[in-house]
Structure formats: C-alpha cells, structure tokens
Amino acid sequence: MAQRSKDGRNNRVHEEVQESTTGLMTAAPDREEDGHVDVNPRDYVGSLARGLEVLRAFNRTRRKMTLSEVASETGNTRAGARRILLTLVREGYAVMDGKLFDLTPQVLELGYSVLSSKGAWDIARPFIDHLSEETRESVSAAVLDKSDVVFVGGAQYHRILSIGVTVGSRLPAAATATGRVLLAAQPPETWAGMIRNLPLEKLTDRTVTDPMKFRRILEDVREKGWCLVDQELEIGLISIAVPVYSRTGTLAGAINVGAPSVRMSREAMIETVLPSLQETVANISRAITR
C-alpha cells in the first residue's frame, strides 16, 4: 500500500516537472509589433500563460462555461483546463456550480489596482464629471491595449446605456470611437502593422469590416483629431471621442461621450457635444504633466 502511494507521488511529481519543462521551453510569442519585448524561451512560463488564457476566455458573451467549453476555447486539454479551473476556484477567483464555472468579482483585484493608480485619470476625473453634467450624457476614459480599449474611468449620467461600461471593461477598438482615435494616433512606424493585424468583427449591420474602408476612416480621424461612431458597436448607441495628450505630447488615452441615437443625432453630437468634449480634453491635457 505504501509502495503504491509512493509510486503515485512519483508519477505526479514527474507529471508536474514535465509540464513545467514544457512550459519553460515553449517559444514565447513575438510581441515586438505591440511594443512588448521578446521573452527568452527559458524565461517563459507556459503554465502561467495557459492560466491567463483561461481567465481571458470568460467575457460578456461567455460568463459561464463547462470544462469542455473552456478547454475548447483555450486550446487546453481537458485535464489541463480542469487543473487551472480548480486552482482558480481554490484561490477564490472562480466558483463551480454543477458543471459550470464562473469567475468571481475577486478577479477585478488583478487589474483594478493598476487601473485606479493611473495618476492622469485621477487628475481627469473632475473634468469628466463636469463634462457629463454639461452634456447630460455618459462620459468615459479609455486606453488602448492591443486590439481592445480598456476603460479606466468615467461618469454615468442618470440615463444608463444598455451596454455596461465600468473600470476594467474591454471593447473592440475597431468598433469604438475611443479605439479609433487611439489607433489613428499611433506612431507612423507602428500604425500600418497594427491596422493590418486588427480584427474587424461585424457587431451590427452598420459595423465597418472592409479593411480598405476602415483604413480610410482612420486616416480621416488622424486628420480631424476626433471620431464619431454611429451604431457600429451596438444598435441605438452613438459616441464621439477625442485623444488626450499630456503637456509633453505623450498620448495618455481618449475621452468619449456616448448617447442613445434616439435622443442624439450625428449632427447634434458634432455641433453641441464635440466643442465641449474638445474643451474638456484641452483642460485635461494642460493638467497632465507627464
């Protein structure tokens, strides 16, 4: 009996060592186009990367998933996905309800402290609140993260939009006004590569998915310095955004005003909201020193 127990432990140790070695020897992804350094394969922990991939698999359309669904979405084996999910459950980042796994609010701790510590957006908060009161619409601040925008602050007016945007929320950059102004503001040396590799997903019947048309839109946004998106992300939602730069010229993010299209037309957004938005962004830019 003791011998079997010992053999079981030895097999498990061998399995863990093998998994760790596999993770260490897995080639790191090339992130140079995104501005990230290329990690030496010996320093790359594959098991951690697979765990992060499981976390990313849960989103607004896949809030709860079975073990098989997680394995399929992430490319993990069922055994590998099971170990990751049960680890998340034990650490409090996920719960298991029958066959379904669901993330807990504790996962917000992983990113909220970083997002909330961005000094620029602490400075911008009073200006954002004032703009929301002035326009009587919802205002949000976002930064670019690869092909998504991540929201780092905002003010919801009493008319709540159907799409929930909170600190840490992610949306596809290609279909959002904030995403387009941030993409258009990228340096010339990285702009072409980012646009070429950007996924253009059809979210509504108005979403632009043609690469050439999308490129022309971004070129127009670069020239104008602002962007309006009319029901391309969600039917009934119109938004306008302007990039935010610091006093030293560093791109800090973008400010967006969103409204229901039944109450706000394109013309009204440009004529009444855009001037207030541009003034707010100018004030924020003067206040941000870095």
Secondary structure, 3 states (H helix, E strand, C coil): CHHHHHHHHHHHHHHHHHHHHHHHHCCCCCCHHHCCCCCCHHHCCHHHHHHHHHHHHCCCCCCEEEHHHHHHHHCCCHHHHHHHHHHHHHCCCEEEECCEEEECHHHHHHHHHHHHCCHHHHHHHHHHHHHHHHHCCEEEEEEEECCEEEEEEEECCCCCCCCCCCCCCEEEHHHCHHHHHHHHCCCHHHHHHHHHCCCCCCCCCCCCCCHHHHHHHHHHHHHHCCEEEECCCCCCEEEEEEEEECCCCCEEEEEEEEEECCCCCHHHHHHHHHHHHHHHHHHHHHHCCC
